[in-house]
Structures are given as C-alpha cells and as structure tokens.
Amino acid sequence: MFKQLKVKSFKSVTDVEIKLKKLNLFLGTNSSGKSSVLQSILVLSQADKLNYKNDEMTTNTVLNGDFIRLGNYNEIKSKKATDDIQISLRDDNNVFKLSISRDIVYYDVNEHFFNKVKYISADRIGAKDVYPESFSEEQYFQSNGQYLFSFLQKNKKLSLNEDFVMNQDGSNTLLVELNYWLNKILDTKLKIEEIEQTDLVKVTYDVRGNIISNRPKNLGTGTSFIISILILCLGSQEGDVLLIENPELHLHPKAQSALTDFLIHIAEHNRQLFIETHSDHVFNAIRVAISRDQSDDKKNSQELFGINFVELDEEFKTLNHEIEVKGKGDVINPQDGLFDQFDNDLLRMLGL
C-alpha cells in the first residue's frame, strides 16, 4: 500500500504532500485540484508502464497515455512554480519518482506497479442496450469502462476469495457477488450474455422482480454507472490501486450511502482506493463508519480512511487539508466549503 504522495509543479498543485490510507477521499470545490491529484498518480503509472515495456519515454508519451491525455508540457506545468514537474509515491519498500521537464523525463524505480492501477473516470460509459466485447485484457479496464461488461461476461463464473464474499447463498462467483451488491444498493439484479455471431454482450435487468429485457437504457444512467464501479472493484486483486471519479453520479442519496459501504468493504480487503467526490452523502457515510469504529472500540479507522479537503489559496495554488473525524463522526477541523452549504442556506432562510 502506498503511504505518501508528493506532487510539485503539476497544474495548480505547486507543492503538496499527502499521507495515504486504504481509502483516500478527495473533497473540494470545482477546479480546486482534486482531479489533478488523481491525475498525478495516473501520469506516474503511465511512466511506469513505458519504463517496463522499454518504450520511448518522452514528456509527450508520459503525459498522454492509456489512462489520460493531458496535452503538452506548457499546459500542465504550474505557472506558479519554477521547478520541473515532480511526482513521487512511497510504500514500505520503494519510492517511485518521476521528474518531467520540457524535454527530459527522469524515472527512478526498483520495481513496477502500473499493472495494479485501475481507473474509471467521470466520463464513463452510460446505459446501453449492448456493450462491445474485448479480446485484449489490457482493454478491460480503460478509463471510460466500455469493456467492463465484456470483462464481466468472460469472468462471471470467476471464484472470489471467501473472505471477500458477502452474499450468503453459498456461491462465490463474480456475477453472484456483483448481484448481491447491486441488489443491496439499487434493488436490482442483472443478467449478461454474449450475442451469437457478434462482438457484443447484452445486459438485461431485474428490478424488484420485473424483467426489463428490451431497453436497458430505460432504467437510467445511474444503474450502468454503478455497475461499472462494482465490476472494477470486484474484479480487482489484493494490492490493486483503484481510482474512481465521482462515484455518486446519477444516484439517489440512499444509493450513494450504500455504494460507499461497498467501497469501504473493498478497502478493508487490501485494495487501495482514491476517490474524488462532490457528495456529502459519501462523506457522511464514511463519518458513520468512523463512528461505528469508535463505538466498537476498534482502531481501524485511522489506518483505513484518509479524508482530504482540497482548495485554492489566494495565488491559485492547491492546498490540501487532512480532515480529522473522531467520536460520533465529529469533524474536528471543519473548513469553509466542506459541505457547509446546507447550513448556509438554512441561515439565509431564517434570515440570520
């Protein structure tokens, strides 16, 4: 598990150091630097993959890879910093260091981690009647999630570790476990099958016992968005690093809270998560988990949760505040803009 992330001169992130936990939550207003923090990890992973394959490692190939395409050096280099772009991740045994100048890339590593990184962006694929099949394992976990349903079809009978499985029907296959969580979160189950003589897979849904067999798009975008996250997480391996943008998209608050419980379950089983969100329901679900941890006289939450509030200072430089939550979910160091809009609006309604 990575323990520390350092980023310098990368977009608005001029100099930030972040302590990492198993589930790392990034909160903040729009354009404050949340996405940039996640993107820095993806850039480091792209450099690691190029290094492993002995491919040409240039400023352009590092910044524009399989996960993200950020453009040229001038677009990404912080205007407020004089140093080159520097990104480093540290675990118990290694430090992965990347330095990017206009013309030179320096990457220092003793072993590789890129194959552990999986990412699903906010721009992920929505509801469709059919999804394309993939015949390359490298394609399965592309950032838009278009081949995740193909991964599910090919691996639906894959056996998961028993301690990872929550359903109680005696089966530990990927599809059964996915339907357990999908039913828990949205009261929905899915069926998936190949369409003969095509390179497509078909998905149908069972909503509260009613089969929707013709137009899955009628079910709404939120269902397909959440399934992509379930497949990504349940299809991961111990030690994987999972980056998820806006898991709350198109979901009712109740579903957002239940999805967060799922993400906590994933983090508790030796996966490291980086989650960017604008959802107070995701934040509050983690506060609930911390309060339960305290009441059960456990000390897991300090190792499990890293809550980061990201904002811009007067010079438009990204600052990171590590948010501390204790007791019954109490926020010890609240920040302006940390999900305080409800209280602000209430005061306005009361004329205060």
C-alpha positions, 0 to 999 in steps of 0.5 A: 500500500502506498503511504505518501504522495508528493506532487510539485509543479503539476497544474495548480498543485505547486507543492503538496504532500499527502499521507495515504490510507486504504481509502483516500477521499478527495473533497473540494470545490470545482477546479480546486485540484482534486482531479489533478491529484488523481491525475498525478498518480495516473501520469506516474503509472503511465511512466511506469508502464513505458519504463517496463515495456522499454518504450520511448519515454518522452514528456509527450508519451508520459503525459498522454497515455492509456489512462489520460491525455493531458496535452503538452508540457506548457499546459500542465506545468504550474505557472506558479512554480519554477521547478520541473514537474515532480511526482513521487509515491512511497510504500514500505519498500520503494519510492517511485519518482518521476521528474518531467521537464520540457524535454527530459523525463527522469524515472527512478524505480526498483520495481513496477506497479502500473499493472495494479492501477485501475481507473474509471473516470467521470466520463464513463460509459452510460446505459446501453442496450449492448456493450462491445466485447474485448479480446485484449485484457489490457482493454478491460479496464480503460478509463471510460469502462466500455469493456467492463461488461465484456470483462464481466461476461468472460469472468462471471463464473470467476471464484472470489476469495471467501473472505471477500464474499458477502452474499450468503447463498453459498456461491462465490462467483463474480456475477453472484457477488456483483448481484448481491451488491447491486441488489443491496444498493439499487434493488436490482439484479442483472443478467449478461450474455454474449450475442451469437455471431457478434462482438457484443454482450447484452445486459438485461435487468431485474428490478424488484422482480420485473424483467426489463429485457428490451431497453436497458437504457430505460432504467437510467444512467445511474444503474450502468454507472454503478455497475461499472464501479462494482465490476472494477472493484470486484474484479480487482486483486489484493494490492490493486490501486483503484481510482474512481471519479465521482462515484455518486453520479446519477444516484439517489442519496440512499444509493450513494450511502450504500455504494460507499459501504461497498467501497469501504468493504473493498478497502478493508480487503487490501485494495487501495482506493482514491476517490474524488467526490462532490457528495456529502452523502459519501462523506457522511457515510464514511463519518458513520463508519468512523463512528461505528469504529469508535463505538466498537472500540476498534482502531481501524479507522485511522489506518483505513480512511484518509479524508482530504479537503482540497482548495485554492489559496489566494495565488491559485495554488492547491492546498490540501487539508487532512480532515480529522473525524473522531467520536460520533463522526465529529469533524474536528477541523471543519473548513469553509466549503466542506459541505457547509452549504446546507447550513448556509442556506438554512441561515439565509432562510431564517434570515440570520 
